[in-house]
Amino acid sequence: MMFEQAQVWQADVAPIRLEPAQGDAAAGLDAFTSGLGLGSFDPSELTSLMGRNDNWAGRTSTGAKLFVKRLSGAPADTLRRLTRMQVAADLIAAADRRELRTPACLGTDRELLLIGFEYLDGARSGLELAAAGQFDARLCRRSGHAVALLHSQPIDRRTRDALDETPHPMPPLRQLTALPVQFLAEASGAQLDVWRLLQGDQALPALFTRLHDEEAGSSKCLTHGDLRLDHFLLVGDELHLTDFEELRAADPARDVGSFAGEWLYRAVSAIPAAVGANDEHALERGVSHDEILAQGVAELERVRPLVREFWAAYQEVRGADDPALGVRATAFAGWHLIERMIAGAAQRARLSAVDRAAAGIGRTAMLAPHEFADALGLASVTPADAP
């Protein structure tokens, strides 16, 4: 069973609001917003959100509300990410479909690596909604339609020329062999534990390679590339899909699997509270394996209808001409759990039993995705069975 190795996982929390970056990090910000005809930010209303990039959100001197992001990283990579975000905004604006929305892009500065968007006042992220039990079957269905519409967008020559053709970097292969010395000098204890675990698993190179090879051989479409619940924003009754930094032509299974993986992650993270464990290490102190397994199965049964709604709505738009898509997506869902462990380790001092359990579930799904597609809500269908 997928939950045979399950123990504990920490629950998600809503984004933390921060004081916005100042000084060199904010250089050129006022000139950028003024160049858009929107004036400068009002410091008293300015805020920021956690993320890998510096960002600013608030009202300007003209009364406009906007969100500005400065992309960080290697120059060539940041330019590619900036281009992807612009391409996605342009494509979705041109599509003009109610079920596929994204905040309007107001402009970019390729030298300063800035991009500005309309600010969605009152927006709630899918992560917040899920934590409150409000990301329901209806929202999952709407999400499935939105992702399918994105995948259905034509990739014309102009779009193809704007997008780079670099393969998706995840899951990582080179790091399974060796890590940069600089990373080792800066890594947390949990990150070191993660890479000891991953590099010591002799099955992972073949599993990661198979995922990349299957994607390379798949029928590609325009994909989000980094689909997570917090990339959905609900404003009133309007659902928006955001953060297209990894937009590229790829296997649609990557996005479908990421959505399913988010709910699998939530199922695992709910186990500790359900069995009366009040902290992430409590399961190491006496809760039985049978209790963990039974609760894991119950949690999966709880979220599976949500994945099924997403999957059914997706197929209503895209059809079912690729009967292996659900199996490939299940493998990507497994990878998603391992990726969450890698990402979360940066903020932790040690890798707990929770992390190891989640990685074990993800590894199991990657090893035999055909056995778990139905359990996850991604049952394969033939074209005759399609909606």
C-alpha positions, 0 to 999 in steps of 0.5 A, a space after each residue: 500500500 502507498 501508506 505502508 511507510 507513512 508516519 508523519 508530515 507537517 501541515 501547510 500554513 498560509 503565506 507569511 507576510 513580510 516587510 518588503 526589501 529595501 536598499 539595493 534590492 529595491 533599486 529601480 522599483 519607483 522608476 519601474 512603477 512610474 514608467 508604467 504610469 502608476 506612480 510610486 508605491 506608498 510605503 505605509 501600505 507596502 508589504 511582501 510575501 515569502 518566496 525565492 524572489 523579492 516582491 512588493 505589493 501595495 497601493 501606489 501614489 496614483 491609487 493603483 494596486 499592483 504586485 511587482 516581482 524582481 527575479 533572482 538567480 543566475 542572469 540567464 536563468 532569470 531572463 528565461 523565467 521572466 520571458 515565460 511569465 510574460 508569454 503566459 500572461 499574453 497567451 491567457 489574455 489572448 485566450 479570453 476564456 472565463 475558466 483560464 485566468 491569470 493576473 494581468 501583466 502590466 509590464 517588464 524590465 529585462 535589465 532590472 529583472 522586474 515584472 508587474 501584475 495587477 494586484 488581486 484584492 481579497 485573493 485567497 490562495 488555494 493553500 489557504 482554502 485547502 487548510 480551511 477545508 474550502 478547496 472543495 470538489 467544485 474548485 477542484 473541477 474548475 482547477 481541472 478545466 483551467 489546467 486543461 485549457 492551459 494545456 490546450 493553448 496552441 504553441 505557435 512559432 512566436 511562442 516557441 521562439 520566446 520559450 527556451 527548449 531546456 528540459 525541466 530541471 526536476 527531478 535532479 539527476 546530477 545531484 544524485 552523484 555529487 553536490 557543489 561544495 558551496 551547498 555543503 557549506 551552507 546546507 541545514 542539517 535536514 538538507 544534509 540528511 535529505 541528500 544522504 538519503 537520496 544519494 544512498 538510494 540506488 533505485 533513484 537514478 533509474 527512477 528519475 531518468 525514467 521520468 525524464 525519458 518518458 517526458 521526452 517521449 511524450 506528446 508535449 503541450 504548454 504546461 505550468 511546470 510548477 503547479 501547486 495549490 498556492 499558485 491558484 488564487 480565488 477572488 470572489 468567484 474568479 479562479 486565477 492560475 499564477 506563477 508561470 516561471 517554469 512554463 514550457 512545452 512538456 508532458 501534461 502528466 507533470 502538471 496533473 501529477 503535481 496537483 494530485 501530489 499536493 493532495 497526497 501530501 495533504 493526506 499524509 500531513 493529516 495523519 499525526 493529528 488524526 492519530 493524536 500525535 501533537 508534534 512531528 516526532 510523536 509517532 516515533 514514540 509509540 503510535 503503532 504501525 497499524 494505526 498509521 496505516 489505517 489513518 493513512 488509508 482513511 486520509 487518502 479516501 478523503 482526498 481522492 474524490 477531489 483528485 477525481 473531480 480535477 481529473 474528470 474535468 481535465 478530461 472533459 476538455 482534453 479528452 482521453 486520447 492518451 490512456 497512459 497519462 494517468 499512470 505517468 501523472 501518478 509517477 509525477 505525484 510521487 516525485 512531488 512528495 520527494 520534491 516537497 521534502 527537498 524544499 522543506 529541508 532548507 527550513 529544518 534542523 533535522 530530517 524527521 520520521 515525517 520526512 522519511 515517510 513522505 519520501 517513502 510514499 513518493 518513491 513507492 508511487 514512482 516505482 509502480 505508478 500503474 498500481 496506484 493510479 486508481 488509488 490516487 484518483 487518476 484511473 486510466 481510461 480508454 477513449 471510449 470511456 472518456 466523458 
